[in-house]
Amino acid sequence: RCAALVALASALGAEAMEDVLAAMGSKESDLQAAGIEAAIAMPGEKATQRWVARLKDANPEGRVAILDLLARRGDPAALPAILAATKDPEEKVRIAAIRTAGMAGSADAVAPLAALVASKSPVEANAARNALQRIPGEPVSAAIVRELKGADASVQVQLLGILALRQAKKQFGAILTFTTGEDRSVCSAAIEALGKLA
């Protein structure tokens, strides 16, 4: 029954949504797990958009579960909704959205995540830093450098550290320009980043 559900979702995509939701709401743990696997297996942007639509009406626990599901689906079409959820009134939803952006994100996620790296919430700031470290690709490192320019010193310090952890060697020259600024904490962070990249 569980394998059949996953096969059905793979074949029908968004048309299997009601069957998948019923399984996810089951009290049987095996069927519930199959429902989650089926939701991940559903192909196509149409299925992703159905989950995004459910995100708006779900309770906080449901929003967290859907965000985790969207992270595992890895469909870029979900990114605008994921980034919108980083401003959710519930902290646990914001954290889930930030984490999901790190798993399903691209360079488009950099600006919203960079704005959170010096958040007053240590949990959110840490999640944003981890997300920016996790998103692969040189375009992401280049986007982080663009966010450095004009950012507050506290944000610059964090972003410089993230570039070092990303081993963003192609951004060496850009990082070098931050070693001679007026803010000593930024200069120190830039020098430290260069040391890790050298």
N, C-alpha and C positions, 0 to 999 in steps of 0.2 A: 504493500500500500504506500509506503514512504517513497520507495524508488519510483513508483508510478506517478506520484505527485510531482516529483522533480522532473520526470520525463514530460509530463503534461505541461508544466510551466515553461520548460525549454522549447516545447513545440508551439504552444499557443501564445506565449508572451503575456501581454497585458490582459488578454481575454481570460486567462486563468486566475485573475486577481481574486475573485470571490472564493474560489477553492483554496487558494493559498492563505488568504486571511482567516478562513475557517480553521485551517490546520494550525496556524500560528496562535489562534485563540483557544486551541484544544487544551484539556487538562492532562492529556497524555504527553509525557515529555518527549517520547520518540516522534510523535506526530508533530509536535510543536517545533522540534529541531528540523524535521523534514520540511515544514512550512518555511522556516528561515532559509534553508538551503534552496528551496524552490524559488523563493523571492530573489535570491542572489542569481539564480540560473535564468530568470526571465530575461530574454534578450530585448534589446532595443530601447530607444529613447522614449517611446510611448509608455513603456512600463516604468521607466525612471520618473516620468512626469506624473504618473498615477501615484507613486510613492511621495513625490514632492507635494502633490495636492493634499495627501493625507497628513503631511507634516503640519499643515496650518491648523487642522482641526483636532489634532491629538492632544492628550493631556501631557504634562511634562515627561512622565515615564515613557509614554508612547513616542514623544518627539526624540528622546534619547535613543530608543530602540530603532526608530526609522533612520536617524542619522548614522548609527552604527551599520545599519543595513546598506545605506547609500555609500558608506566608506568601502564596504566589501564589494559592492557592485562596481565602483570605480568609474562611473560614467561622468564625463566632464559636463554633461548637460545639467547635472544636479548642482554644480558649483555655485551659481547665483543664490539658490535657496539655502545652501550650506552656509555661505557667507552672511546671508541675512540672519540666520539663526545664531550667529556670533553676537547678536545684539538682543537675544531673547531675554525676557525679564528674569527667567530662572537660571541661576548660575550653573546647575548641572547640565542644562541644555546648551548653554554657551560653551562649556568645557567640551562637551561631546561634539559640538559644531567645529570648534577649533581643531580638535583631534582629527575629525573627519576631513577638514580642509588640508591637513598635512598628509593624509592618505590619498585623497582624491583630487588634490589641488594641482595648480600649474602656476605660472608666473602671474596669472590674474589674481591669485590669492595673496600675493606678497603684500600689497599696500594695506589691506584690512588686517592682516596678521601682524605686520610691522607696527601698526598703531597700538597693538596690544602688548608688545614685549616689555613695556615699562608700566603696565597696568597696576593700579593700586591693589588689585587682587593678586596675591602671589601665585595662586593656583592658575589663574588665567594667564598671567605673564609667563609662567613656566610652560604651560601648554602651547602658547604661541611660539615661544623659542624652540620647543621641540618640533612643532609643525614646520617651522621654517628650515630647520636642519634636515628634516625628512624629505621634503619635496625635491625630487631629483632634477638635474639639468642645469646647464650653464645659463640659460635664459633666466632662471630663478635667481641665481647669484647676481646677474646683471641688474635684475629688478630690485634686489636688496640694495645694491649700490645706489640706484636712483632714489630709493627711499632715504638713504643716508643724507642726501643733500637737503638742507633746510629742516631736518628733523631736530627735535630737542636733544640736548646733550645726553640725557639719560637713555633715550632711544638709540642714539648713535653708538653709545658704548655697547649696548646689547647687540646691535646689528653687526658691529665690527667683530664681536666675539663669535657670532653665528657664522660669519664669513670664514673665520679661521677654522671653526669646526667642520664647515662644509669643504674645507681644503680648496677654496676658491682661488687657485693660483693665477688664473687669468685676470683676476681683479686686483693683483698686487699693486699696479700703478695707481689705481683709484684709491686704494687704502693708504698708500704712501702720502697722498695729499692731505690726509687727516692727521699727520704727525706734526704739523706746524701750526695748528689752529690756536685759538686763545684759551680754549677749555682744556685744562690739564688732564682731566679724566678721559676725554676723548683722545688726546694725544697718546696717553699711556695705553689706552685700549688698542689704538692703531698700531703702536710699536709692538705690543704683545702679539697682535694678530699677524703682523709681518714676520715676527720671530717664529711663529708656528707654521707659516707658509714657506719660509726660506728653505 
